[in-house]
Amino acid sequence: IMLVILAASSFVAGQKIFAAWRDVSDLESELEANEQLDNRPNIILISADSLDSRRLGVYGYTRDTTPNIDRLKDFILYTHAYTNCGNSRGSLISILTGKSPKTTKLIFPPDILHGDNAFQHLPNILAGLGYYNVDLNDGFYASTSKSNLRDGFHLENGHRIEFAAGLGFW
């Protein structure tokens, strides 16, 4: 069971992220060793910056611009989604915390999460439920570790994150 966050702030960063995804080869064996897999779903959140839905096949675009996304099955496709922050980091952290960037005070680098905001987020809740969480991002603008998002991800871009196991819920 895992949560994977793919966050790209540009097309080039997106290409690097998907290349990193292929390089995280120890993930499968680690999940198999865990053997706590049950009927809970895997969760994959794909976040992309500067990506126009009018140019995506899943939204009806006829050119083959997003073949891998188009092949996904059984997912939720939002047709009326609006950003709550004008940049990648603020928006992504808001999605993961469920809090406004005005509340977390995280809008743009070098802003980071402080206090409870650093621990109160979806990846932490899912880790407490036994999910193995992986974050693949551009390394700066969408980086959760550089945002001080704590105890939520086991791997970021293929690197292990210091994780205080067992904190789980807030």
C-alpha positions in Angstrom: 0.0 0.0 0.0 1.5 3.3 -0.9 1.0 6.9 -1.6 3.0 8.3 -4.4 3.1 12.0 -5.1 4.4 13.1 -8.5 4.8 16.9 -8.6 6.2 18.7 -11.6 6.7 22.4 -11.9 7.6 22.2 -15.6 7.7 19.8 -18.5 11.5 19.2 -18.0 11.1 18.6 -14.3 8.3 16.2 -15.1 10.5 14.2 -17.4 13.1 14.0 -14.6 10.5 12.9 -12.1 9.2 10.1 -14.3 12.8 9.0 -14.9 13.3 8.9 -11.2 10.2 6.8 -10.8 11.8 4.1 -13.0 14.9 4.3 -10.8 13.1 3.6 -7.5 13.7 -0.2 -8.0 13.9 -1.1 -4.3 10.4 0.1 -3.7 8.6 -3.1 -4.9 10.8 -5.4 -2.9 10.4 -3.3 0.2 6.7 -3.3 -0.2 6.7 -7.1 -0.7 8.8 -7.5 2.5 6.3 -5.4 4.4 3.5 -7.9 3.6 0.9 -5.7 5.2 -0.8 -5.3 1.9 -4.5 -5.8 2.0 -7.5 -4.5 0.1 -6.7 -0.8 0.6 -6.1 1.1 -2.6 -2.8 2.5 -3.8 -3.0 6.3 -4.0 -1.3 8.2 -6.7 -1.6 12.0 -6.7 -0.2 13.6 -9.9 0.3 17.4 -9.7 1.6 19.4 -12.6 2.3 23.1 -13.0 1.7 24.9 -16.2 -0.3 22.0 -17.7 -3.4 23.0 -19.6 -6.3 20.6 -19.3 -7.3 21.6 -22.8 -4.2 19.7 -24.1 -4.8 16.4 -22.2 -6.3 13.3 -23.7 -8.3 12.5 -20.5 -10.1 15.8 -21.0 -10.9 15.1 -24.7 -7.9 16.5 -26.5 -7.5 14.5 -29.8 -3.7 14.7 -30.2 -1.7 12.0 -28.3 0.1 14.4 -25.9 -0.4 12.4 -22.6 -0.4 8.7 -23.5 0.6 7.5 -20.0 -2.0 9.5 -18.2 -4.6 8.5 -20.8 -3.9 4.8 -20.0 -4.7 5.2 -16.3 -7.9 3.4 -15.2 -10.2 3.9 -12.2 -9.3 7.4 -11.2 -11.1 10.6 -10.3 -10.9 13.3 -12.9 -11.7 16.8 -11.7 -13.3 19.1 -14.2 -13.7 22.1 -11.9 -10.5 22.5 -10.0 -8.9 25.8 -9.2 -5.6 26.7 -7.6 -5.5 28.3 -4.2 -1.9 29.6 -4.6 -0.1 31.1 -7.6 2.9 28.8 -7.4 3.8 25.1 -7.2 5.0 24.8 -3.6 2.2 26.8 -2.0 -0.4 24.9 -4.0 1.0 21.4 -3.4 1.4 21.9 0.4 -2.1 23.3 0.5 -3.4 20.1 -1.2 -1.5 17.9 1.2 -2.4 19.8 4.4 -5.9 20.8 3.5 -5.0 24.3 4.7 -4.8 27.6 3.0 -1.3 29.0 2.2 -2.5 32.0 4.3 -2.9 29.6 7.3 0.4 27.7 6.8 2.3 30.8 5.9 3.9 28.7 3.1 3.5 30.5 -0.2 6.9 30.6 -2.0 10.5 29.4 -1.3 12.1 29.9 1.2 8.9 29.7 3.2 8.6 26.4 5.2 6.0 24.8 7.4 6.3 25.5 11.2 4.8 23.9 14.3 1.8 21.6 13.9 1.5 22.5 10.2 4.7 20.5 9.5 3.0 17.3 10.9 -0.7 17.8 10.0 -1.0 16.5 6.5 -2.4 13.6 4.4 0.9 11.7 4.0 1.3 11.6 7.8 -2.2 10.3 8.3 -1.6 7.6 5.6 1.8 6.6 7.1 0.0 6.1 10.4 -2.4 3.7 8.6 0.5 1.7 7.2 1.0 3.3 3.8 4.5 3.5 2.4 4.8 7.0 1.0 7.0 8.2 -1.9 7.4 11.7 -3.2 8.9 12.3 -6.7 9.3 16.0 -7.4 11.4 18.6 -9.2 13.8 18.9 -6.3 13.0 22.5 -5.4 9.7 24.1 -6.1 7.6 21.1 -5.3 9.9 19.5 -2.7 8.0 18.5 0.4 11.2 18.1 2.4 12.4 21.6 1.5 8.9 22.7 2.7 9.6 21.0 6.1 6.7 18.6 5.6 7.6 16.1 8.4 6.9 12.4 8.9 5.0 11.8 5.8 7.3 10.4 3.1 9.6 7.5 3.4 11.4 8.3 0.1 11.8 11.6 -1.8 13.3 11.3 -5.3 14.7 7.9 -4.4 16.4 9.1 -1.2 15.3 7.9 2.2 13.8 10.5 4.5 14.4 10.5 8.2 11.0 9.3 9.4 9.7 9.1 13.0 7.7 6.0 12.5 4.5 5.6 14.5 3.5 9.3 14.8 0.7 8.8 12.4 -2.4 10.8 13.3 -2.3 14.3 14.9 
